[in-house]
Amino acid sequence: MFIRRSLVLLIYALLPLFPGRRAADAAPGGKKEKPLPAEPVESGITFDWIHVDGPYIAMTFDDGPSAKLTPKLLDLLAQHHIKATFFLIGQNAAENAELAAREAREGHEVANHSWSHPNLAKMSDEGVRAQLRKTDDAIKSAIGKSPTLMRPPYGSISPRQKKWINQEFGYKVVLWDVDPLDWRRPGPSAVCNRIVKNTRAGSIILAHDIHPGTIEAMPCVLKELEDKGFKFVTVSELIAMQTPLPPKPSPAPKSSPSAKSSAAPRSTPAGSTAPSPTPQT
């Protein structure tokens, strides 16, 4: 017993000499070191849904302008007196500048969706900057002013990128909360049903004006959403309508153990009958 106790004391005496000890042991005064806080993301930069008072929603279209399909969509939106937001690929905006100009002229919002649709989160800052700058220039050349919104392709962007893009370009980063997966071309009925089913007040709806099935779905989408009472605005208009979220209700205080009594009878709601005790068999 004496030998075993001596060995234990020797082991504890030698532990501080080994480098693989726990952080709590390594910290000064024996206190556990606190982990570094995660990089904060500034509020008011990224939007995927907006809390608003009223049935307002934003319809958005990515990847155009398409010389073949975008004019049909613009004609339909004009018939319904609806304003949408178009996130343009820079290459397409440069090739179809007259369509970009028409979008802006008819009251739609025109925004930046990169030059060639890469995954921005996997690119260097210089690469991202070039993608956004070339598209900004193409849009400004077409409509006479720079956009104020951007949408990262695939929705892929890091918190750090959001911050410096907002600081350098002044862009708000716009994502979405309704995605019909129209790029998979599921058919017009599926696109319509998915959008109508999932849209709520404050929704930002994602679609693409480069797929024929999406354009074919739009008469159904617009009619059914209008029938539900929704009102269409641009993304910037929706952001301007933002109202604070109501505070979450505080949890009910727990009763103290002293208030509980095993002998107390179970209360019965008014107007109901207490169950009879189950007979033992």
Sine and cosine of phi, psi and omega as CSV:
sin_phi,cos_phi,sin_psi,cos_psi,sin_omega,cos_omega
0.00,0.00,-0.66,0.75,0.02,-1.00
-0.88,0.47,-0.65,0.76,-0.01,-1.00
-0.91,0.41,-0.68,0.73,-0.01,-1.00
-0.89,0.46,-0.69,0.73,0.00,-1.00
-0.90,0.43,-0.59,0.81,0.01,-1.00
-0.91,0.41,-0.63,0.78,0.03,-1.00
-0.90,0.43,-0.66,0.75,0.00,-1.00
-0.89,0.46,-0.70,0.71,0.02,-1.00
-0.90,0.44,-0.59,0.81,0.02,-1.00
-0.92,0.40,-0.66,0.75,0.01,-1.00
-0.88,0.47,-0.73,0.69,0.01,-1.00
-0.89,0.45,-0.55,0.84,0.03,-1.00
-0.94,0.35,-0.51,0.86,-0.05,-1.00
-1.00,0.02,-0.26,0.97,-0.08,-1.00
-0.82,0.58,-0.69,0.73,-0.03,-1.00
-0.89,0.45,-0.25,0.97,-0.02,-1.00
-0.99,0.15,-0.19,0.98,-0.05,-1.00
-1.00,-0.08,0.69,-0.72,-0.09,-1.00
-0.98,0.22,-0.25,0.97,-0.11,-0.99
-1.00,0.03,0.41,0.91,-0.03,-1.00
-0.97,0.22,0.19,-0.98,-0.09,-1.00
-0.94,0.33,0.35,-0.94,0.02,-1.00
-0.88,0.47,-0.57,0.82,0.00,-1.00
-0.90,0.43,-0.58,0.82,0.02,-1.00
-0.96,0.27,-0.51,0.86,-0.08,-1.00
-0.99,0.16,-0.41,0.91,-0.08,-1.00
-0.94,0.33,0.52,-0.85,0.02,-1.00
-0.86,0.52,0.66,-0.75,0.04,-1.00
0.95,0.32,0.14,0.99,0.01,-1.00
0.97,0.23,0.16,0.99,0.00,-1.00
-1.00,0.07,0.62,-0.78,0.00,-1.00
-0.96,0.28,0.75,-0.66,0.00,-1.00
-0.95,0.31,0.65,-0.76,0.05,-1.00
-0.99,0.13,0.66,-0.76,0.06,-1.00
-0.92,0.39,0.48,-0.88,0.05,-1.00
-0.91,0.41,0.65,-0.76,0.01,-1.00
-0.92,0.39,0.50,-0.87,0.06,-1.00
-0.92,0.39,0.46,-0.89,-0.01,-1.00
-0.89,0.46,0.85,-0.53,-0.03,-1.00
-0.94,0.33,0.54,-0.84,0.08,-1.00
-0.96,-0.29,0.80,-0.60,-0.04,-1.00
-0.92,0.40,0.70,-0.72,0.05,-1.00
-0.96,0.27,0.37,-0.93,0.02,-1.00
0.99,0.12,0.17,0.99,0.03,-1.00
-0.97,-0.24,-0.69,0.72,-0.11,-0.99
-0.93,-0.36,0.68,-0.74,-0.03,-1.00
-0.67,-0.74,0.75,-0.66,0.15,-0.99
-0.81,-0.59,-0.36,0.93,0.08,-1.00
-0.45,-0.89,0.56,-0.83,-0.06,-1.00
-0.86,-0.51,0.77,-0.64,0.10,-0.99
-0.98,0.18,0.90,-0.43,-0.05,-1.00
-0.75,-0.66,0.39,-0.92,0.12,-0.99
-1.00,-0.08,0.98,-0.18,-0.01,-1.00
0.77,-0.64,0.23,-0.97,-0.13,-0.99
-1.00,0.08,0.74,0.67,-0.11,-0.99
-1.00,-0.08,0.65,-0.76,0.00,-1.00
-0.63,-0.77,0.31,-0.95,0.03,-1.00
-0.83,-0.55,0.83,-0.56,0.08,-1.00
-1.00,-0.07,0.80,-0.60,-0.02,-1.00
-0.81,-0.59,0.52,-0.85,-0.02,-1.00
-0.75,-0.66,0.77,-0.64,-0.06,-1.00
-0.95,-0.30,0.35,-0.94,0.28,-0.96
0.99,0.15,-0.10,0.99,0.02,-1.00
-0.99,0.11,-0.29,-0.96,0.00,1.00
-0.97,0.25,0.56,-0.83,0.10,-0.99
-0.97,-0.25,0.83,-0.56,-0.04,-1.00
-0.87,0.49,-0.49,0.87,-0.07,-1.00
-1.00,0.02,-0.65,0.76,-0.19,-0.98
-0.98,-0.22,-0.58,0.81,-0.07,-1.00
-0.86,0.51,-0.64,0.77,0.04,-1.00
-0.86,0.51,-0.62,0.79,0.04,-1.00
-0.89,0.45,-0.66,0.75,0.01,-1.00
-0.91,0.41,-0.68,0.74,0.01,-1.00
-0.89,0.46,-0.63,0.78,0.05,-1.00
-0.88,0.47,-0.69,0.73,-0.01,-1.00
-0.91,0.41,-0.70,0.71,0.02,-1.00
-0.88,0.48,-0.62,0.78,0.03,-1.00
-0.90,0.43,-0.64,0.77,0.03,-1.00
-0.87,0.49,-0.58,0.81,-0.02,-1.00
-1.00,-0.05,-0.03,1.00,-0.04,-1.00
0.84,0.55,0.70,0.72,-0.05,-1.00
-0.94,-0.34,0.69,-0.73,0.09,-1.00
-0.97,-0.25,0.73,-0.68,-0.02,-1.00
-0.85,-0.53,0.05,-1.00,0.07,-1.00
-0.87,-0.50,0.79,-0.61,-0.04,-1.00
-0.94,-0.34,0.87,-0.49,0.09,-1.00
-0.99,-0.10,0.95,-0.30,-0.20,-0.98
-1.00,-0.08,0.65,-0.76,0.23,-0.97
-0.97,0.23,0.75,-0.66,-0.09,-1.00
-0.85,0.53,-0.66,0.75,0.02,-1.00
-0.86,0.51,-0.68,0.73,-0.01,-1.00
-0.95,0.33,-0.57,0.82,0.05,-1.00
-0.91,0.41,-0.61,0.79,0.02,-1.00
-0.93,0.36,-0.62,0.79,-0.03,-1.00
-0.98,0.22,-0.46,0.89,-0.06,-1.00
-0.81,-0.58,0.79,0.62,-0.07,-1.00
-0.86,0.50,-0.55,0.84,-0.02,-1.00
-0.92,0.39,-0.52,0.85,0.04,-1.00
-0.96,0.29,-0.65,0.76,0.08,-1.00
-0.87,0.50,-0.67,0.75,0.03,-1.00
-0.90,0.44,-0.63,0.78,0.02,-1.00
-0.90,0.43,-0.66,0.75,0.03,-1.00
-0.83,0.56,-0.75,0.66,0.00,-1.00
-0.92,0.39,-0.63,0.77,-0.05,-1.00
-0.90,0.43,-0.54,0.84,-0.03,-1.00
-1.00,0.00,0.19,0.98,0.14,-0.99
1.00,-0.05,0.09,1.00,0.04,-1.00
-0.99,0.13,0.36,-0.93,0.04,-1.00
-1.00,-0.06,0.69,-0.73,-0.02,-1.00
-0.91,-0.41,0.77,-0.64,-0.11,-0.99
-0.67,-0.74,0.15,-0.99,-0.15,-0.99
-1.00,-0.05,0.79,-0.62,0.03,-1.00
-0.80,-0.61,0.44,0.90,0.00,-1.00
0.99,0.13,0.20,-0.98,-0.03,-1.00
-0.99,0.17,-0.69,0.73,-0.11,-0.99
-0.71,-0.70,0.30,0.95,0.11,-0.99
0.90,0.44,0.74,0.67,0.10,-1.00
-1.00,0.03,0.12,-0.99,0.11,-0.99
-0.99,0.10,0.98,-0.21,-0.11,-0.99
-0.90,0.44,-0.52,0.85,-0.04,-1.00
-0.90,0.43,-0.33,0.94,-0.01,-1.00
-0.98,-0.18,0.16,0.99,-0.07,-1.00
-0.95,-0.33,0.34,-0.94,0.11,-0.99
-0.95,0.32,0.29,-0.96,0.04,-1.00
-0.86,0.51,-0.64,0.77,0.00,-1.00
-0.90,0.43,-0.64,0.77,0.03,-1.00
-0.90,0.43,-0.69,0.72,0.04,-1.00
-0.90,0.44,-0.69,0.72,-0.01,-1.00
-0.86,0.51,-0.66,0.75,0.00,-1.00
-0.91,0.41,-0.66,0.75,0.02,-1.00
-0.87,0.50,-0.72,0.70,-0.05,-1.00
-0.96,0.27,-0.64,0.77,-0.04,-1.00
-0.91,0.42,-0.71,0.71,-0.01,-1.00
-0.89,0.45,-0.63,0.78,0.01,-1.00
-0.94,0.34,-0.66,0.75,0.06,-1.00
-0.84,0.54,-0.70,0.72,0.00,-1.00
-0.90,0.43,-0.67,0.75,-0.01,-1.00
-0.90,0.43,-0.67,0.74,0.01,-1.00
-0.92,0.38,-0.69,0.72,0.01,-1.00
-0.88,0.47,-0.62,0.79,0.04,-1.00
-0.90,0.43,-0.57,0.82,-0.06,-1.00
-0.99,0.16,-0.66,0.75,-0.14,-0.99
-0.92,-0.40,-0.10,1.00,0.07,-1.00
1.00,0.00,0.02,1.00,0.05,-1.00
-0.42,-0.91,0.36,-0.93,0.01,-1.00
-0.98,0.18,0.50,-0.86,0.08,-1.00
-0.96,0.30,0.27,-0.96,0.03,-1.00
-0.90,-0.44,-0.08,1.00,-0.01,-1.00
-0.83,-0.56,0.46,-0.89,0.18,-0.98
-0.65,-0.76,0.47,-0.88,0.10,-0.99
-0.80,-0.60,0.85,-0.52,0.02,-1.00
-0.95,0.32,0.70,-0.71,0.08,-1.00
-0.81,0.58,0.66,-0.75,-0.03,-1.00
0.91,0.42,0.09,1.00,-0.10,-1.00
0.93,0.36,0.31,0.95,-0.13,-0.99
-0.99,-0.13,0.92,-0.38,-0.02,-1.00
-0.28,-0.96,0.57,-0.82,-0.04,-1.00
-1.00,-0.02,0.38,-0.93,0.06,-1.00
-0.84,0.55,-0.62,0.78,0.00,-1.00
-0.91,0.42,-0.65,0.76,0.03,-1.00
-0.89,0.45,-0.65,0.76,0.03,-1.00
-0.84,0.55,-0.68,0.73,-0.07,-1.00
-0.92,0.40,-0.76,0.65,-0.08,-1.00
-0.96,0.27,-0.52,0.86,0.08,-1.00
-0.90,0.44,-0.69,0.73,0.04,-1.00
-0.89,0.45,-0.65,0.76,-0.01,-1.00
-0.93,0.36,-0.62,0.78,-0.10,-1.00
-1.00,0.09,-0.67,0.74,-0.07,-1.00
-0.98,-0.21,-0.30,0.95,-0.09,-1.00
0.98,0.19,0.18,0.98,-0.06,-1.00
-0.97,0.23,0.63,-0.78,0.34,-0.94
-1.00,0.03,0.57,-0.82,-0.04,-1.00
-0.99,-0.15,0.86,-0.51,-0.12,-0.99
-0.93,-0.38,0.84,-0.54,0.10,-0.99
-0.95,-0.31,-0.68,-0.73,-0.06,-1.00
-0.28,-0.96,0.28,-0.96,0.11,-0.99
-0.83,-0.56,-0.09,1.00,0.08,-1.00
-0.81,-0.59,0.87,-0.49,-0.04,-1.00
-0.74,-0.68,0.96,-0.29,-0.01,-1.00
-0.98,0.18,0.02,1.00,-0.05,-1.00
0.81,0.58,0.68,0.74,-0.05,-1.00
-0.93,0.37,-0.33,0.94,0.02,-1.00
-0.92,0.39,-0.31,0.95,0.09,-1.00
-0.99,0.13,-0.08,1.00,0.01,-1.00
0.81,0.58,0.87,0.49,-0.01,-1.00
-0.98,0.20,-0.14,0.99,-0.03,-1.00
0.94,-0.35,0.49,-0.87,-0.06,-1.00
-0.84,0.54,-0.65,0.76,-0.04,-1.00
-0.90,0.44,-0.68,0.74,0.01,-1.00
-0.90,0.43,-0.67,0.74,0.02,-1.00
-0.87,0.49,-0.73,0.68,0.00,-1.00
-0.88,0.47,-0.75,0.66,-0.05,-1.00
-0.88,0.48,-0.66,0.76,-0.03,-1.00
-0.92,0.40,-0.66,0.75,0.00,-1.00
-0.93,0.37,-0.75,0.66,-0.06,-1.00
-0.89,0.45,-0.63,0.77,-0.04,-1.00
-0.91,0.41,-0.60,0.80,-0.18,-0.98
-0.98,-0.21,-0.11,0.99,-0.03,-1.00
-0.97,0.24,0.67,-0.74,0.07,-1.00
-0.68,-0.73,0.17,-0.99,0.04,-1.00
-0.84,0.54,0.74,-0.68,-0.01,-1.00
1.00,0.04,0.05,1.00,-0.03,-1.00
-0.93,0.36,0.56,-0.83,0.21,-0.98
-0.92,-0.38,0.93,-0.37,-0.15,-0.99
-0.99,-0.12,0.77,-0.64,0.00,-1.00
-1.00,-0.10,0.72,-0.69,0.14,-0.99
-0.45,-0.89,0.10,-0.99,-0.06,-1.00
-0.72,-0.69,0.81,-0.59,-0.01,-1.00
-1.00,-0.04,0.54,0.84,0.09,-1.00
-0.88,-0.47,0.04,1.00,-0.01,-1.00
-0.91,-0.42,0.80,-0.60,-0.03,-1.00
-0.84,0.55,-0.64,0.77,-0.02,-1.00
-0.89,0.46,-0.53,0.85,0.03,-1.00
-0.93,0.38,-0.70,0.72,0.01,-1.00
-0.91,0.42,-0.62,0.78,0.03,-1.00
-0.92,0.40,-0.48,0.88,-0.01,-1.00
-0.98,0.21,-0.38,0.93,-0.17,-0.99
-0.89,0.46,-0.62,0.78,0.07,-1.00
-0.83,0.55,-0.67,0.74,0.05,-1.00
-0.91,0.42,-0.72,0.69,-0.04,-1.00
-0.86,0.51,-0.79,0.62,-0.08,-1.00
-0.90,0.43,-0.68,0.73,-0.02,-1.00
-0.90,0.44,-0.73,0.68,-0.08,-1.00
-0.94,0.34,-0.59,0.81,0.05,-1.00
-0.94,0.35,-0.62,0.79,0.08,-1.00
-0.90,0.43,-0.65,0.76,0.02,-1.00
-0.89,0.46,-0.47,0.88,0.05,-1.00
-0.99,0.16,-0.09,1.00,0.04,-1.00
1.00,-0.09,0.12,0.99,0.01,-1.00
-0.96,0.29,0.52,-0.85,0.04,-1.00
-0.87,-0.50,0.74,-0.67,-0.11,-0.99
-1.00,-0.05,0.72,-0.69,0.08,-1.00
-0.67,-0.74,0.19,-0.98,0.08,-1.00
-0.97,0.23,0.23,-0.97,-0.01,-1.00
-0.89,0.46,-0.69,0.72,0.01,-1.00
-0.89,0.46,-0.61,0.79,0.06,-1.00
-0.91,0.42,-0.63,0.78,0.01,-1.00
-0.91,0.42,-0.68,0.73,0.02,-1.00
-0.88,0.47,-0.63,0.78,0.00,-1.00
-0.91,0.42,-0.38,0.93,0.01,-1.00
-1.00,0.05,-0.04,1.00,-0.12,-0.99
-0.84,0.55,0.71,-0.71,0.08,-1.00
-0.85,-0.53,0.43,-0.90,-0.03,-1.00
-0.89,0.45,0.56,-0.83,0.11,-0.99
-0.93,0.37,0.63,-0.78,0.05,-1.00
-0.91,0.42,0.54,-0.84,0.01,-1.00
-0.90,0.44,0.55,-0.84,0.04,-1.00
-0.95,0.31,0.64,-0.77,0.02,-1.00
-0.90,0.44,0.63,-0.78,0.02,-1.00
-0.94,0.33,0.60,-0.80,0.02,-1.00
-0.91,0.41,0.55,-0.84,0.00,-1.00
-0.91,0.43,0.68,-0.73,0.01,-1.00
-0.90,0.44,0.63,-0.78,0.02,-1.00
-0.98,0.20,0.64,-0.77,0.03,-1.00
-0.96,0.30,0.58,-0.82,-0.02,-1.00
-0.95,0.30,0.46,-0.89,-0.01,-1.00
-0.85,0.53,-0.51,0.86,-0.04,-1.00
-0.93,0.38,-0.38,0.92,-0.02,-1.00
-0.98,0.20,-0.25,0.97,-0.03,-1.00
-1.00,0.00,0.59,-0.80,0.06,-1.00
-0.65,-0.76,0.79,-0.61,-0.02,-1.00
-0.92,0.39,-0.35,0.93,-0.03,-1.00
-1.00,0.01,-0.17,0.99,-0.06,-1.00
-0.93,0.36,0.67,-0.74,0.02,-1.00
-0.95,0.32,0.50,-0.86,0.05,-1.00
-0.95,0.32,0.75,-0.67,-0.01,-1.00
-0.96,0.27,0.48,-0.88,-0.03,-1.00
-0.86,-0.51,0.77,-0.64,0.01,-1.00
-0.84,0.55,0.56,-0.83,0.01,-1.00
-0.87,0.50,0.69,-0.73,0.05,-1.00
1.00,0.06,0.02,1.00,0.02,-1.00
-0.90,-0.44,0.22,-0.98,-0.05,-1.00
-0.94,-0.34,0.74,-0.67,0.01,-1.00
-0.93,0.36,0.66,-0.75,-0.02,-1.00
-0.93,0.37,0.57,-0.82,0.05,-1.00
-0.96,0.27,0.53,-0.85,0.03,-1.00
-0.88,0.47,0.59,-0.81,0.02,-1.00
-0.97,0.23,0.82,-0.57,-0.01,-1.00
-0.92,0.38,0.59,-0.81,0.06,-1.00
-0.99,0.14,0.55,-0.83,0.00,-1.00
-0.88,-0.47,0.00,0.00,0.00,0.00
